[in-house]
Amino acid sequence: MSVRTLMHRGSPMGRRRERSQRSLTRSRRRHDVRHIFVTVLGQTPQIVTETLYALMVERRIPISEVFVITTRVGAQRVRRDLLDPETGQFFAFCREYGLDPGAIAFDEKHILTLTRMPISKRARPSRGVESKTNQRADLELEDIRTVEDNRCLAEQLLGIIQRLTEDPRTVVHGSIAGGRKTMSAYMLLAFTLYGRRQDRLYHVLVPEPFEHNPQFFFPPRRERVIGIGVGQVASTREARIDLAEIPFVRLRSWVLKEKRVQKTIEQQIRTVQRQLDLWAPQWESLVIDYQTRQARWGDRLLPLSGVKLALLAYFAERRADHLRHARGRKPDDLCPQCFQGFSDLDLDRYGVLYKNFVSAETQKIELGPDLFLSYRSKLNRTLAREGFPPELQIVNISTTPRNARYGLRLDPRRIRLEFLPQ
């Protein structure tokens, strides 16, 4: 849609002229933002006009460009049902709601037909996104059914979204409503990898009598009656268009950290996963809640209670007191506070924790060396069996049983003690 010109008022002189000029400049900057709509599509081109109706008529978003990612059969439907100058429903939609079709870039060049050609050989999208008109028809995908078809879909679709999101002056509105389920899945993945804060993803919802109905493309201003089956009709007054916004995690900054160009979708995903894995330790902490008598690792509850939880809390307290042993700082293997032999344990402090975590009815047995080793072994086996990291286990850092010293190797910055008893 063309940029509107703001008409200023007031005196042509002095400060009012300066204020008016500044207002005009700010308005022009706002309207410099271009809204682009891109959708995956199968054989139901109605999705394009239904979503445009929701965006442009109901939400007043000035879409200025439309891209359709589809197969050869889908492209034929778009040309026939939407872009025919006389009978095309895109032009009918514009006439119905007083929109200038010339202000919305949507023509043959904006039909992006999936092919077996690598993405690197296709035309660059974003004002220049276009399907190669000299592409041989037998290279265009008829459907998305094989592993090879899905590979082509993934590489080309992700490449398109990546390039559409390169211009910071655009807002990309995507739809997952059309096409095969894998097309919707890859559209969501593409927005997850390349979507920016301003970009949006939607699914259009249409009442059952009108969904995929070849006579219905958008709700008209005036009521119409259309056929919905043999001898059945429905009024367009009942045709409500709902546009559900799909939330997604934005990983663009993680993808762009890798300066080397990734050629395949698998390489891109591995790159992001590698970055996330490096930061994951900073997001998960061991939380021991003395009030609820529970311990958590991140959002997972540790399957520990009673004596085993009391032992974990004891060594967690000692580790948390020594921040100088945070990863990358002084070595901790020699620290007598973090790693202790059984004879060095502070049994008074352990007694306080024992009474906190063990119910009064079962507080009978004192902790001896054999019982300590038994509970330590059970604790470690339980955590390993449930897939918790080795850093949560009580380890022996000594190479000989006689000089055994026990403790946690967990970074002390990742230990939180809540409602600590004195």
N, C-alpha and C positions, 0 to 999 in steps of 0.2 A: 504494500500500500504506500502511496506517495507520501512524502513528508508534508505535514500541514504547516502553513506559514502563520505565525502568531502576529496578529494585528495589534500594535501598541496604541495607547490612547494618551491624552494629556498634552501639555504644552510641548512644542518642538524645541524648546530652549532649556538651558540650565540643567539642574540636577535631575529633573523628571525625565529628560531625554536620556541621560546616562543610565538611570534606573531601568527605563524601558528597554534600552539596548542590552543591558545585562540580562534582563528577563528573557529577551528574545534569544540571546546566545544560549542560556541554560535550556530553553525549550528545544532549540535545535539539537543540542547535545543529547537530550532525552530521546528525540525522535531519530537520532542516528543509529540507535540500536535496531537491528533487523531480527525479526522473529521468523524462524525457519521451521517448517513442519516436515518430518520424515517418518515414513511408515513402512513396515513390511506388509506384503500383500499377496494373497493367493488368488482366488477366483471370485472374490466379493469386493468389487471396487466401491461399493456403498460406504465402506469404512472410511474412505477419504472424505467424502462430503459430509458424512455424519460427524466426524471429528472436527472438520472445519466449521460446521455449524456450532458445535459446542465451544470451540475456541474463539471464533470470530463474532458470533452472534450473542451467545450467552455470556462469555467471559470478556468480550471486547478486546481480544488480543489481535493486533494488526499483523496477521501472517503475510509475509511478503514473498515467500518462496516455498514450494512444495516439492518433495522428492518421494518417489515410490520405488522401493526395492522389491523386485518380484521376479518371477520366472517368465519364460516366453509366452505361455498361455495367459498368465496374469497381465503381461504387457499388452496383449491383444485386447483383453477386456477393458483395460484403462483407455486405450485409444478409442474403442468403440463406444463405451458407455459414459466416459467422462469428457474426453477431449474432442469429440466431433463438434465442429463449430455450430451446427444446426440443432442436433439432438443431444449433445453431450450434457450430462447432468452437472458438471462443474460450472458450465456457463449458465445453466438453468438456476443453479444455486446463487450465482452472482446476480442474475437478473432479479430473482425473488427478493433479495435483501439489499438491493441497490449498491452492490459492490462493483468496482471496476476490475474486470478480469485482467486487463492489461497491467494493473498494479500488482498482480500476484504472478510471479514467474512460475508457470506450470505448463510445460509443453513436452514435446517428444524428447527433448534433451534431458528432461527431469525424470524420465522413466529409466531406472537403472536395472537393466536386465542381467540377472546372474548368468555367468558363463564359466567355462572351464579355463578361461585365460587367467593367468596369475594377476593379482591385484596391481602389481607394479606396472603392468602394461595398460591399465585402464586410465581413462582421463581423470584428472584430479577433480574432486567435488568442490564445493564452496564457490559459488558464482560461476565456477567452471565445471561443476559436477555434471557429467553427461555420459550417456551410454554411447559407445562407439557405433556410429551408424553403419560403418563398413564391416561390422563384425559378421562373420558367416553365421547364418541361422542355425546350422547344425551344431554350433558350439554353444548356443544358448541352452540353458538348463530347462527341460520340460517340466521337471518336478524335483523335489528334494526327497530322494528315497534311498540312495546308497551312501556308503561311507565317504566316497569321493565327492558326491554332491554336497554332503555336509561340510567337508573340508573347504570346498570352494566357497560355500555360503559363509563360513566363519571368517575366512581371510578377507573376502570382499566386503562383507557387511562391517566388520571392525575397521577396515581401512576407510570406508565411507564416513563412519561416525567420527573417527579420529580426525579426518580432514575438515569435516563440517564444524568441529569444535576448536579449530585452530584460531579463528578470528575472535578476539575478545569482545568485539562489538555485536556479536550475535547471541541470541537465545535459541537453543535447539529444543523443539518440542517433539518428542518421539512417541510412537504408538506401537504396542505389541499385539494389537487386536487381530491382525490379519495373518494369513499364511499358515504354514505348518507349525507345529509346536516348537520344533527346533529353531525356526526363524524367530519366534518370540523369545526363546531362551537366549539366542545369540544377541538379539537386540538389547535385552536386559544386561547381558555380559558386556556389550560394547559401551553402554552408558555407565556401567560400574567402572570400567577401565578408563574411559575418556570423558565422562560427563563432568561438567563444572557445576559450581554452586547454583548458577542461574538456570541450568538446563532442567527440563521436566520430562517425565515419562508417564504415559497414560494407557488406560484400556477403556474403550468406548462400550457402553452397555445400552442395548436396545430391547424394548419389549418383544416377547416371542413372536407375535403375529407379524412384526415388521422386520425382524432379524433375518438377513439374507433374502428378503423379499425383493424380487427383481423390479417391482413397481415402486419401491420406497428407497429414496436416497437421502432425504432430509425432511424435517417437519416444515410444511409450507405455511405461509402466513394465514391463508384461508383453508378452512376444513375441506378435505377431499375424502372420497371413499375409494378404497383400493381392494382388490381381490386378495384373499389370504388362503384360498383353497377352493375346492369344487363347491360352487354355490354359496360360498361364504365371503363376507366383506368386513372391512374394519374402517373406522374413521381415524383420520390422521390426528384428530384431537387427542387420541389416546397414545400417540407416539411420543413418548418422553425419552430424551437423550440424556444419559448420565455419563459423565466423564470421570472415571476413577483415577486419581493420581497414584502412581506406583512408587513408593519410596525405594531408594536404592543407596547402597554404600558407594561413596565416591573415592576411588583409588587413583585418580589421575596423577596426583603428586608422586605416588609411589612408582607409577609406570614411567613417568618422565625423569625419575632419578637416574635411570639407566641411559647413558648417553649413546651407547652403541645401539644401532637400529636392530630391532628384533624382526625377523622375517616371517615367523609363523605364530599362530595364536598360542601354541604350546610353549614357545619360547617366552612370549609376553607373560603368560600366566606363571611360568617358573620364575621369571624375574620378580614379579610382584610377591609371590609366595616366599622367595628367598629374603626379600626385604622385610616382610611381615614376621618371618621366623626370627630375624635378628632382633626385632623390637619386642617380640612377644614376652620375653622375660620381664620387661619393665611394666607390663600391663597386669601380670598375675602376681598375687602376693599370698603369703600364708597369713590367714587371719585366725587368731584364737580368741574366742569370745568366752570369757570366764563366767559370765552371767548366765548364758544359755547352755554352757557346757558343750560347745560345739567348736569345730575347726573347719575352715574353708580354704580351698585353693582356687583363687579366682571366684567363679560362681558355682564351683562344685563343693559339695559337702564331703569332708573326709569321713570315711567309715570307721571312725575311732571313738572310743568312749572309755570311761573308767581309768584303770591303771595305764593303759597304752596312751591315752590322751594326756594323762598327767606327766608321763615320761617325755612326750613330745613337747609339752608346754615348758618343762624344765629346761631342756636343751635349747628351745627357741628363745627363752628369756636370756640365757647366757650369750647366745649368738647375737641377739638384738642389742645387747649392751656394748658391743664392740664394732662400731661403725668403721673403725679404721681398717677392718678386714673386708670392707666392701670391694667388689670385684675390681681388679686393676690396681689395688693399693698393696699394703704390706702383706707378705705371705702369712697364712694363719695356722699352718700345721704345728707350729711350735707354741701356740698360745695355750697356756694351762687353764685359762678360763673358758675358752670355747670347747676344748677337747680335754676330757678328764678320764682318769681311770676310775674304777668303781670305788676304790678307797678314798678318792678325792671328792666324791659327790657331796654336796651340801644337803645332808639328809633332813635338816630342819626345814629348809625351803621346800624340798620334795614333799615333806609331811604336810605343809600348807596346801600344796597343789593336790596332793592325794585326797585330803579332806574336801577340797573344792569339787573335784571331778568324780569321786567315788561316793556312791550313796552310803548313808550312815549304816544301813543294814549289813553291808558287805565289807565294812572297814575292819578287817580282822588280821590280815597277814602283813607282817613287816617285810620290807624289801631286802632280800639277801642277794649275793652275787649270782647264784643259779637262777633265781626268780627274775632278776633283772635281765639276764641273757635270754631267758625264755620269752619275756614280754617284748624285748627288743626285736627278737627274731619274728614273733607274730606280727608286730607293728610293720616291719619292713616287708614281710610277705603280703600283708593285706594291701599296702600302698602299691606294691609292684603289680599285684594281681588286678587292681582296679585302674591301672594305667597312669598313676601319678608319677611325677618326675623323680629321679633318684635323689635329687637335692633334699627331698623331704624325709629321707630315711636317716636313721641314726647309724652312722658309719664308725668303723674302727680304723683310724688312720695309721695304726702301728702295723708293722710287718710281722711281729711276733705276738702270740697270745699273752705272754708274761707281761709285756709292756703295753697292753691294750689301752687305748684312749678313745673315748667315744664323744660324738658330737654331730652337729649339722653343718654341712658345707654350704647351705643356702645363704645367698647374699643378705646380710643383715638389713639392707634397705628394703627388702621384700618381706619383712616380718612386721605384722601389726598385732599388738596385744591390747585387747579391749576389755575394760572393767577389771583391770589387774588387781588381784587381792594382795593385801599387805601382810 
